[in-house]
Amino acid sequence: MKSRVRSLKSEQMITISKQLFENKLMENLNLTKVNAPLFVAENSGLNDNLNGVERPVTFSLGGVSHEIVHSLAKWKRWYLGELKAQQGEGIVTDMKAIRADEELSTIHSHLVDQWDWEKVITKEERNTETLIAHGTAVYKALKATDKMVAKIKGRKSTLPETLAIIYTEELLGLYPDLSAKEREHAIAKQYGAVLLIGIGGQLSSGEAHDLRAPDYDDWTSKNSKGYFGLNADVIVWDDVRKKSLEISSMGVRVDELALLHQLELTGQQQRKDFPFHKALLNGELPYTIGGGIGQSRVVMFVNKIEEISAVQPIFAAY
């Protein structure tokens, strides 16, 4: 691994940036900080299976197979039920994951660090308006953090005042000859910050903008534009890398019907037998909205850092 220049001052700015963002996020979304597991039982159904092809890191405890988490998307919803949280109440945690099959880049490593958050909503709040309101709250936390870090460093924040709202089907219409990632670059450069709605469902091109697991985000229910998907990514223009940067993936979570439909579409009906999925189908879990926000990415963005290795722990070889 290539070594990066570090200093006590850079480590202090990493800590300050994380504290500023976390405080604003908790304030904007009414979240309580909780502790979270590093691993879950393989047969619990609680691990995030991402796109369905990534291998979790596994090991045995007492003869039972366990997995290092990929994310806490489903665990948070289950835990809110355990906490008997009420409408409008939510949690956030520091999530550390190992993704062995991650394709490494300036913004990806095998270590994933996120603020994983989740909040209870009513069934009636499972709509686009709720999604946009929470996506905007995440963006406001980022903008406030960027302004404060910019002030410390003697520069100005370049983030726009408002978060542009666009749907993946609209984005396809604007740039039909570009790839999905190229479309993100183009729209982020145009607006500076975008909430891109509808990730995982099939577009008019016959392809999805990106893949999503079938058992947390709802990517098949119709949204207010008549397109499919009650989930979104918060994307900003990264002027250091001259590309778009995904800060957060989030969404209204599946209800019973959406879960069954998405399991069928992805050929994963066997997951209905996992404890988490049984509880959801039996109406034992709250309706929620939630997401993950990259900690290293927030630090990179507000401090104008190009390489993720400059903000994550370095390993030393002796």
C-alpha positions, 0 to 999 in steps of 0.5 A: 500500500502506498504510504501517505504523508500524515501529521498530527494536524491532519489527524486533528482535522479528520477528527474535527470534520467527523465530529462536526458532521456527526453532530449536525446529522444527529441534530437534523435527523433526531438521531441517538448514537448507539453501538453496533456489531462488527459481525452477525450470524450467517443465517440471521439474514441481517448482513447486507448482501450488497449486489449478491456477488460479494463474499463476506469475511466469515469465521466460526464462533461456537460452531456457528458461522458468522460474517463480518458485516458489509453494512448495517442496513437491516440490523438497524431496522431490527434494532429500532424494533428492539428499542421500541422506537417511535415515529420520528426517532432514530439511531446512528452508529459508527459502522466498520466493515470489510469488503474483500471484493471491493475494487480499489480506487482513490475512493474505495478500500477494503475497509468501509467506514460509515455513519449508518443511520435509521429512523422510524416512519409511518406507513403513510410516510413511505413516499418521495416527500419523506425521501427528499426531506431526509436527503436534504437533511443529510446534505445540510449536515454536509454543507454546514460541515464544509462551511466550518472546515472551510472557515478553519482553513481560510477558504470558502465553501463552494457547495450550492445552497440547495440540493438538486432533485433528479430521477435516474430516468430523467438523467438517462433522458438527458445523457442517453449515450453516457454510462451511468457513472458518466451521467453522475459526473455530468449532472454533479458538475452541472448542479454541484450537489444532487439527490439522485432518486431511483437506484436499482429498478429497471429503466427504459433502457432495460438496465438499472442505473445501479444494483441494490440488494432486494431486502432493505431499500424499496426500489420497485414502488412508484415514486411521485414522478411515476418512476420506480424507486423510493431510494436515492444517492446524495452526490456532489461534485468533487473539484479535487478529483474532477468527478462526482462523489457519492456521499450517501446511499439511502432510502425508504425501506421495503414493506411486506409487499415490496420485499416479496416483489424484490426477492422474486425479481432477484430470484432470492425467495429463499431469504424469506426463511431468515429470521429478519425476513420472517419478522418483517413479513409478519409485521414485527418490524417498524417502517423506516428510512435510513442510509449509510454515509461514508466517513472517509468520503466526507473527510476527503471532501471537506478537506479537499483530499484526493486519496482515501489512504490519506484519511484511513488507517495506514498499515506499516510493513516492517 
